[in-house]
Amino acid sequence: MMWSSKVGRVPMLPCRGFATSAQKEWSHTLPSKVRIVEVGPRDGLQNERNFVPTRDKIRLIDMLTNTGLETIEVTSFISPKWVPQLADAKEVFTSIQKKPGVGYPVLVPNLKGLEAAVEAGAEEIAIFAAASETFSRKNLNCSIEESLSRFRQVTEEAKRHHLSIRGYVSCVAGCPFEGSIDTEQVVRVTCGLFEMGCYEVSLGDTIGVGTPGDFHRILQALQPHVSMNALAVHCHDTRGTALANILTALQYQVHVVDASVAGLGGCPFAPGATGNVATEDVIYMLRGMGIDVGPIDLSALIAVGQETCQLLGKNNNSKVAVASQASRVRKANL
Amino acid sequence: MMWSSKVGRVPMLPCRGFATSAQKEWSHTLPSKVRIVEVGPRDGLQNERNFVPTRDKIRLIDMLTNTGLETIEVTSFISPKWVPQLADAKEVFTSIQKKPGVGYPVLVPNLKGLEAAVEAGAEEIAIFAAASETFSRKNLNCSIEESLSRFRQVTEEAKRHHLSIRGYVSCVAGCPFEGSIDTEQVVRVTCGLFEMGCYEVSLGDTIGVGTPGDFHRILQALQPHVSMNALAVHCHDTRGTALANILTALQYQVHVVDASVAGLGGCPFAPGATGNVATEDVIYMLRGMGIDVGPIDLSALIAVGQETCQLLGKNNNSKVAVASQASRVRKANL
């Protein structure tokens, strides 16, 4: 090639060896397939100020099913006193059109919630603990240890009903009350959830303060104790780092990513700031990296997010969706 | 530790070896120091619809200098017919307060621009070529080859004046007219810019379509030809991937990152979509990864971005700035 003979004057500085090994590692260590867990209907809608009508929730979930998503967290069987926005959990869960092969987990905070979930016919539940003592007390009204024993009862009962159990650990990268969180605490709670029978534990950066440095530190600490293949990451994009954090987790062989259509779901501790990473943006990035995310129709998903944002009267927090709308507007104006 | 003896039931799946080597590589391959090139005053303001008053430009640049930034691209010595927004290049450049040790590069498109820059006392210039034939014709009114010979004249003259020369390659990850761009074209143009004497070449994802997969592919292709230490990345965040792309570049030992305060600068080809990655967000991520970005006062930078957005009547595209404002509002309301 003509130009390759001319590069004699290009500066050649050190570190080339490092870069070469990095490059080799990079592609080898990425998972070839990633499962996306859509959490918009639960994590997104529970943060809405106003109650979203039940029929709209059902319509949203059915539309999400039709985009080709494999897992959709539907609702939370939680006391309406705590989360009035999801008081219609049973009606939503029993009315949605369930597609064979698609998982529809529901959140349960306690035995009462589990009973309701079982009654509604749920096959998978999710339980949530916190890595922060203060956050646990504020969010679950009990210490971390107390929450783990409460969930031990829940999981014993759930296993009797042959339910799959997914676990969440919130505040892994930081807490709105305590600031930084001891990595050992994250490991302890994660292992606790696995011990009681969770098939997967999702590490939540609940307030979106984490950077790749945090995920590196946390995953490195977890590595001797759990398999990376049994972990998921749940990143909020409050400070723009969610996709970079997900990339870091992928490099540790984590291959399950939680996300929310249109980035639904604010963070109650940072009003005005954005919430969950948008499913559209995760799919765009992963497909751009050659990673199989299943047969999800991205255009259809963008349309669902757009419709939902219009319904809720809020901005679309998916940058991919905004860019796609902008280029559509541009084409229409030409 | 109590909990470590209990993890027998944690699922242990394959790929642990991969993950371990990834973890080791991860921290080894990151640069310990990153230089940030602030491009807001040039790349940001040239995209504003209205002319920003000269005194406001000067004030912005002086405030940026005071935050501790090491490199600030100030303006472009370009014909006011092309970019009327920067018609005051000379006045801006000669009026700002230059701090010793801080670089103030200016863009020049041709010999006439170079003359004006030299006359104004510039010590560093930046030149810009495109990796896309069509983009080059639309943006520079000539083919890639013609632009490279034009810049060869410019750099010959610049070297006579002992100026430092920085190069840009735009559209490395995709072109609004051509779609995907041949990697070899990126390598050819990058090498062309190094050959004519650029000390550094910045790879621009001008329309923000790139993913870590693209940066991996491009940097892998460049590796045999140029040193990673002489490259910079210039990522637009149109689809939310900028920080993940920067992380990928860091893992290739790229240690210079272009960014724009408050994410100033839209993309003319995607109205409504965001532009440059925000300097605040880059700093937040890099510091979270333990990387030295110099003595930049992030709070002061957030304040500069906030003031500039108010002046321009636009939203702040730095998520870190928005989150910081939100938490300030929350504290004030408590």
Boltz contact constraints between the chains, C-beta under 6 A:
constraints:
  - contact:
      token1: [A, 3]
      token2: [B, 188]
      max_distance: 6.0
  - contact:
      token1: [A, 3]
      token2: [B, 191]
      max_distance: 6.0
  - contact:
      token1: [A, 6]
      token2: [B, 195]
      max_distance: 6.0
  - contact:
      token1: [A, 7]
      token2: [B, 191]
      max_distance: 6.0
  - contact:
      token1: [A, 7]
      token2: [B, 225]
      max_distance: 6.0
  - contact:
      token1: [A, 9]
      token2: [B, 195]
      max_distance: 6.0
  - contact:
      token1: [A, 10]
      token2: [B, 194]
      max_distance: 6.0
  - contact:
      token1: [A, 10]
      token2: [B, 226]
      max_distance: 6.0
  - contact:
      token1: [A, 11]
      token2: [B, 227]
      max_distance: 6.0
  - contact:
      token1: [A, 11]
      token2: [B, 230]
      max_distance: 6.0
  - contact:
      token1: [A, 12]
      token2: [B, 227]
      max_distance: 6.0
  - contact:
      token1: [A, 13]
      token2: [B, 227]
      max_distance: 6.0
  - contact:
      token1: [A, 13]
      token2: [B, 229]
      max_distance: 6.0
  - contact:
      token1: [A, 15]
      token2: [B, 253]
      max_distance: 6.0
  - contact:
      token1: [A, 18]
      token2: [B, 29]
      max_distance: 6.0
  - contact:
      token1: [A, 18]
      token2: [B, 253]
      max_distance: 6.0
  - contact:
      token1: [A, 19]
      token2: [B, 228]
      max_distance: 6.0
  - contact:
      token1: [A, 19]
      token2: [B, 252]
      max_distance: 6.0
  - contact:
      token1: [A, 19]
      token2: [B, 253]
      max_distance: 6.0
  - contact:
      token1: [A, 22]
      token2: [B, 25]
      max_distance: 6.0
  - contact:
      token1: [A, 22]
      token2: [B, 29]
      max_distance: 6.0
  - contact:
      token1: [A, 22]
      token2: [B, 251]
      max_distance: 6.0
  - contact:
      token1: [A, 23]
      token2: [B, 220]
      max_distance: 6.0
  - contact:
      token1: [A, 25]
      token2: [B, 22]
      max_distance: 6.0
  - contact:
      token1: [A, 25]
      token2: [B, 25]
      max_distance: 6.0
  - contact:
      token1: [A, 26]
      token2: [B, 216]
      max_distance: 6.0
  - contact:
      token1: [A, 29]
      token2: [B, 18]
      max_distance: 6.0
  - contact:
      token1: [A, 29]
      token2: [B, 22]
      max_distance: 6.0
  - contact:
      token1: [A, 188]
      token2: [B, 3]
      max_distance: 6.0
  - contact:
      token1: [A, 191]
      token2: [B, 3]
      max_distance: 6.0
  - contact:
      token1: [A, 191]
      token2: [B, 7]
      max_distance: 6.0
  - contact:
      token1: [A, 194]
      token2: [B, 10]
      max_distance: 6.0
  - contact:
      token1: [A, 195]
      token2: [B, 6]
      max_distance: 6.0
  - contact:
      token1: [A, 195]
      token2: [B, 9]
      max_distance: 6.0
  - contact:
      token1: [A, 211]
      token2: [B, 285]
      max_distance: 6.0
  - contact:
      token1: [A, 211]
      token2: [B, 288]
      max_distance: 6.0
  - contact:
      token1: [A, 211]
      token2: [B, 289]
      max_distance: 6.0
  - contact:
      token1: [A, 212]
      token2: [B, 247]
      max_distance: 6.0
  - contact:
      token1: [A, 212]
      token2: [B, 289]
      max_distance: 6.0
  - contact:
      token1: [A, 213]
      token2: [B, 288]
      max_distance: 6.0
  - contact:
      token1: [A, 213]
      token2: [B, 289]
      max_distance: 6.0
  - contact:
      token1: [A, 213]
      token2: [B, 290]
      max_distance: 6.0
  - contact:
      token1: [A, 216]
      token2: [B, 26]
      max_distance: 6.0
  - contact:
      token1: [A, 220]
      token2: [B, 23]
      max_distance: 6.0
  - contact:
      token1: [A, 225]
      token2: [B, 7]
      max_distance: 6.0
  - contact:
      token1: [A, 226]
      token2: [B, 10]
      max_distance: 6.0
  - contact:
      token1: [A, 227]
      token2: [B, 11]
      max_distance: 6.0
  - contact:
      token1: [A, 227]
      token2: [B, 12]
      max_distance: 6.0
  - contact:
      token1: [A, 227]
      token2: [B, 13]
      max_distance: 6.0
  - contact:
      token1: [A, 228]
      token2: [B, 19]
      max_distance: 6.0
  - contact:
      token1: [A, 229]
      token2: [B, 13]
      max_distance: 6.0
  - contact:
      token1: [A, 230]
      token2: [B, 11]
      max_distance: 6.0
  - contact:
      token1: [A, 238]
      token2: [B, 323]
      max_distance: 6.0
  - contact:
      token1: [A, 239]
      token2: [B, 284]
      max_distance: 6.0
  - contact:
      token1: [A, 239]
      token2: [B, 319]
      max_distance: 6.0
  - contact:
      token1: [A, 239]
      token2: [B, 320]
      max_distance: 6.0
  - contact:
      token1: [A, 239]
      token2: [B, 323]
      max_distance: 6.0
  - contact:
      token1: [A, 240]
      token2: [B, 243]
      max_distance: 6.0
  - contact:
      token1: [A, 240]
      token2: [B, 281]
      max_distance: 6.0
  - contact:
      token1: [A, 240]
      token2: [B, 319]
      max_distance: 6.0
  - contact:
      token1: [A, 241]
      token2: [B, 243]
      max_distance: 6.0
  - contact:
      token1: [A, 241]
      token2: [B, 285]
      max_distance: 6.0
  - contact:
      token1: [A, 243]
      token2: [B, 240]
      max_distance: 6.0
  - contact:
      token1: [A, 243]
      token2: [B, 241]
      max_distance: 6.0
  - contact:
      token1: [A, 243]
      token2: [B, 244]
      max_distance: 6.0
  - contact:
      token1: [A, 244]
      token2: [B, 243]
      max_distance: 6.0
  - contact:
      token1: [A, 244]
      token2: [B, 244]
      max_distance: 6.0
  - contact:
      token1: [A, 244]
      token2: [B, 247]
      max_distance: 6.0
  - contact:
      token1: [A, 247]
      token2: [B, 212]
      max_distance: 6.0
  - contact:
      token1: [A, 247]
      token2: [B, 244]
      max_distance: 6.0
  - contact:
      token1: [A, 247]
      token2: [B, 247]
      max_distance: 6.0
  - contact:
      token1: [A, 251]
      token2: [B, 22]
      max_distance: 6.0
  - contact:
      token1: [A, 252]
      token2: [B, 19]
      max_distance: 6.0
  - contact:
      token1: [A, 253]
      token2: [B, 15]
      max_distance: 6.0
  - contact:
      token1: [A, 253]
      token2: [B, 18]
      max_distance: 6.0
  - contact:
      token1: [A, 253]
      token2: [B, 19]
      max_distance: 6.0
  - contact:
      token1: [A, 270]
      token2: [B, 323]
      max_distance: 6.0
  - contact:
      token1: [A, 270]
      token2: [B, 326]
      max_distance: 6.0
  - contact:
      token1: [A, 270]
      token2: [B, 327]
      max_distance: 6.0
  - contact:
      token1: [A, 271]
      token2: [B, 326]
      max_distance: 6.0
  - contact:
      token1: [A, 271]
      token2: [B, 330]
      max_distance: 6.0
  - contact:
      token1: [A, 272]
      token2: [B, 326]
      max_distance: 6.0
  - contact:
      token1: [A, 273]
      token2: [B, 322]
      max_distance: 6.0
  - contact:
      token1: [A, 273]
      token2: [B, 323]
      max_distance: 6.0
  - contact:
      token1: [A, 273]
      token2: [B, 326]
      max_distance: 6.0
  - contact:
      token1: [A, 281]
      token2: [B, 240]
      max_distance: 6.0
  - contact:
      token1: [A, 284]
      token2: [B, 239]
      max_distance: 6.0
  - contact:
      token1: [A, 285]
      token2: [B, 211]
      max_distance: 6.0
  - contact:
      token1: [A, 285]
      token2: [B, 241]
      max_distance: 6.0
  - contact:
      token1: [A, 288]
      token2: [B, 211]
      max_distance: 6.0
  - contact:
      token1: [A, 288]
      token2: [B, 213]
      max_distance: 6.0
  - contact:
      token1: [A, 289]
      token2: [B, 211]
      max_distance: 6.0
  - contact:
      token1: [A, 289]
      token2: [B, 212]
      max_distance: 6.0
  - contact:
      token1: [A, 289]
      token2: [B, 213]
      max_distance: 6.0
  - contact:
      token1: [A, 290]
      token2: [B, 213]
      max_distance: 6.0
  - contact:
      token1: [A, 319]
      token2: [B, 239]
      max_distance: 6.0
  - contact:
      token1: [A, 319]
      token2: [B, 240]
      max_distance: 6.0
  - contact:
      token1: [A, 320]
      token2: [B, 239]
      max_distance: 6.0
  - contact:
      token1: [A, 322]
      token2: [B, 273]
      max_distance: 6.0
  - contact:
      token1: [A, 323]
      token2: [B, 238]
      max_distance: 6.0
  - contact:
      token1: [A, 323]
      token2: [B, 239]
      max_distance: 6.0
  - contact:
      token1: [A, 323]
      token2: [B, 270]
      max_distance: 6.0
  - contact:
      token1: [A, 323]
      token2: [B, 273]
      max_distance: 6.0
  - contact:
      token1: [A, 326]
      token2: [B, 270]
      max_distance: 6.0
  - contact:
      token1: [A, 326]
      token2: [B, 271]
      max_distance: 6.0
  - contact:
      token1: [A, 326]
      token2: [B, 272]
      max_distance: 6.0
  - contact:
      token1: [A, 326]
      token2: [B, 273]
      max_distance: 6.0
  - contact:
      token1: [A, 327]
      token2: [B, 270]
      max_distance: 6.0
